[in-house]
Amino acid sequence: MIDSSAFGVMTIDGRTYTSDLFIFPDGRVRDGWWRQRGHVLCVDDLLALVDTAPEL
């Protein structure tokens, strides 16, 4: 569960993160994620999430 979020920080299940995150449909969180091209989001950046077949 996302407890709180603000610019540059998000708290999920009591743990605070200060880097980009993947939040998987099953609730797993992967931190330390970096896009391949800076501020440009590419399909390859999201393959780990797409592989989980999220509903949205």
C-alpha positions, 0 to 999 in steps of 0.5 A: 500500500502506498502510504504517502508520496511527494516530489522525489519520495514515496513511502510504501508499506512503511518503507521510504524510497527516493529513487524511481520505482516499479510497483508490480501488480502483486505488490512487489517494489523494485527500486533503483530503476533508471530509464535508458534515455534520461527523461524519455520513457522507452518500451524497453524500460517497461518490459519487466512490468508488461511481462506481469500482464497488469490489468491497466 
